[in-house]
Amino acid sequence: MPFTHIALTLALFPGSLPAPPPDGLADRLLTLKDLPTGYRPAPHNPFGFGIDALFDPVHNAGDRCRLPIETPARDTEPRRSVSAVFQNDAEDTLSTESVTEVLSAPGAKDATAIVGTAAALPGRCPSFETPGFTVYLKPLPLPRIGDASAAFQANLNQKAIGSEHSYIDSYIADVAVVAKGDVSVTVVVFGFFTEHEISLAEVTRRAVELAG
């Protein structure tokens, strides 16, 4: 079934736990009108299992290779971020893509630190293992957006059950993290191929415009 997915649920918190999101933050999320034709709201993230491999919703957990972000798949309370999810109208499974955006307001200092964390990850962890994936990271070019921005690409090789070295599938995730004032914006475009049908830079720029 085709998918269109944009989710604002990646909130990175490098320091102490931030306060819950301010009132009205959810009104600044991406909506369907901000996406290209062919996308629709998604009841769940079709690639949530992969996002879980990249982001650690348990703040200050000390995982040097994952971003400390609240993911849409996690039912954590209290929430410190807001999110939106869409998926594309794919003709087949391999054409499925999702866009995930996460919006939080940790303050200017922490928002900038989150960008620094994202920029450092490919050098710090060019490859790492999770129970379900072998993950490879590399820097991704991104035009300057907001006050500070960084991007990386993750190649996630899904392990066969019971095997550390046999793989059953491979996915590509492009991740952008931006600081704009007190706000942190994270956008993830997830699919099966290196080339995505939606531009990470364009959708991120629009998300930051809305976040204000």
C-alpha positions in Angstrom: 0.0 0.0 0.0 1.4 3.4 -0.9 2.9 5.5 1.9 3.4 9.2 2.6 5.0 10.1 5.9 6.2 13.2 7.7 6.7 12.9 11.4 7.8 15.7 13.7 8.9 13.5 16.6 12.7 13.7 16.9 13.6 15.9 19.8 17.3 15.9 20.8 18.2 16.8 24.3 22.0 16.9 25.0 21.7 18.3 28.5 19.2 18.1 31.3 15.6 17.2 30.6 13.8 20.1 29.0 10.3 21.3 29.9 7.3 20.0 28.1 6.7 21.7 24.7 5.1 25.1 24.9 1.5 25.6 24.0 1.0 26.1 20.3 4.1 24.2 19.2 2.0 21.5 17.5 0.4 24.2 15.4 3.9 24.8 13.8 4.3 21.3 12.5 4.3 20.4 8.8 0.9 19.6 7.3 -0.3 17.9 4.2 -0.3 21.2 2.2 3.4 21.6 2.9 4.2 18.3 1.1 4.4 17.4 -2.6 1.4 15.8 -4.3 1.3 12.1 -3.5 1.7 12.2 0.2 -0.9 11.6 2.9 -1.1 11.5 6.7 0.1 8.2 8.1 -1.4 6.6 11.2 2.0 5.1 12.0 5.5 5.3 10.7 6.2 2.5 8.2 9.9 2.8 9.1 9.5 3.2 12.8 11.7 0.2 13.5 14.6 1.9 11.6 14.1 5.2 13.4 14.4 3.3 16.7 17.9 2.2 15.6 19.0 5.8 15.0 17.4 7.7 17.9 17.5 7.0 21.6 14.3 8.3 23.4 15.9 7.8 26.8 17.7 11.1 27.3 21.2 11.1 28.6 21.5 7.3 28.1 25.1 7.7 27.0 24.7 6.1 23.6 27.4 7.8 21.6 26.1 6.6 18.2 22.4 7.5 18.4 20.7 10.9 18.8 18.7 11.3 22.0 15.3 11.9 20.4 11.8 11.1 21.3 10.5 8.8 18.5 6.9 8.6 17.3 6.9 4.9 18.2 7.6 5.5 21.8 4.8 6.1 24.3 6.9 8.2 26.7 5.4 10.6 29.1 5.6 13.5 29.6 6.3 14.3 25.9 8.9 17.0 25.3 8.3 17.2 21.6 5.6 17.2 19.0 5.4 15.3 15.7 3.6 14.7 12.4 3.7 11.7 10.1 3.0 11.2 6.4 3.8 8.6 3.8 3.9 8.5 0.0 1.4 6.8 -2.3 3.8 4.2 -3.4 3.1 1.7 -6.3 4.9 -1.1 -4.5 6.7 -1.8 -1.2 10.1 -0.8 -2.5 8.8 2.6 -3.5 7.5 3.3 0.0 9.0 6.4 1.6 8.3 8.3 4.9 9.2 11.8 6.1 9.6 12.2 9.8 9.8 15.6 11.5 10.3 16.3 15.2 9.8 19.7 16.8 10.9 20.7 20.3 11.8 23.8 22.2 14.9 23.0 24.3 16.3 26.6 24.2 18.8 28.1 21.9 21.9 26.6 23.6 20.6 23.0 23.6 19.1 23.4 20.1 22.6 24.4 18.8 24.2 21.5 20.7 21.9 19.1 19.1 23.1 20.2 15.6 26.7 19.7 16.8 25.8 16.2 17.9 24.3 15.3 14.6 27.3 16.8 12.7 29.8 14.7 14.8 28.0 11.4 14.5 29.4 10.2 11.1 33.0 10.8 12.3 32.4 9.4 15.7 30.4 6.3 14.6 31.0 5.6 10.9 29.4 2.2 11.6 27.8 0.6 14.7 25.7 -2.3 15.6 22.2 -2.5 17.2 20.3 -5.8 17.9 18.5 -5.5 14.6 20.8 -3.5 12.3 24.3 -2.8 11.1 24.3 0.9 10.5 26.7 3.0 8.4 26.7 6.8 8.7 28.2 9.4 6.4 27.9 13.3 6.3 25.2 14.7 3.9 25.5 18.1 2.3 22.8 20.5 3.4 22.5 24.2 2.6 22.6 26.5 5.6 19.1 26.5 7.2 18.1 28.3 10.4 20.8 29.4 12.9 22.7 26.1 12.6 22.1 22.9 10.6 23.7 19.5 9.9 22.7 16.4 8.0 23.8 12.8 7.6 22.8 9.7 5.8 22.3 6.3 7.4 22.5 3.0 5.6 20.7 0.4 7.8 21.2 -3.3 7.0 18.5 -5.3 8.7 19.9 -8.5 10.3 18.3 -11.9 9.8 16.8 -13.3 13.0 19.6 -15.0 15.0 22.4 -13.8 12.8 24.9 -11.0 13.3 26.2 -11.2 9.7 23.3 -12.2 7.5 21.0 -9.4 6.2 17.4 -9.5 4.9 16.9 -5.9 3.8 18.6 -2.5 3.5 17.2 1.0 4.0 18.4 4.6 3.5 17.6 7.4 5.9 18.5 11.1 5.3 18.5 13.0 8.5 18.5 16.8 9.0 18.8 18.7 12.3 18.3 22.4 12.6 18.4 25.0 15.4 16.2 28.1 14.9 16.1 30.3 18.0 14.9 28.2 20.9 13.5 25.5 18.6 15.0 22.2 17.4 13.7 20.7 14.2 14.6 17.2 13.0 13.4 15.8 9.6 14.0 12.3 8.4 13.3 11.0 4.9 13.3 7.2 5.0 13.1 4.7 2.2 14.8 1.8 0.3 17.0 3.7 -2.1 19.7 6.4 -2.0 17.6 8.8 -4.1 14.4 9.9 -2.5 11.4 11.3 -4.3 11.2 14.2 -1.8 14.0 16.7 -1.2 15.4 16.6 2.3 16.6 20.2 2.1 13.3 21.6 0.8 11.1 19.9 3.3 13.5 20.8 6.1 13.5 24.4 5.0 9.7 24.5 5.0 9.6 22.9 8.5 11.9 25.5 9.9 9.9 28.3 8.3 6.8 27.0 10.1 8.7 26.5 13.3 9.7 30.1 13.2 
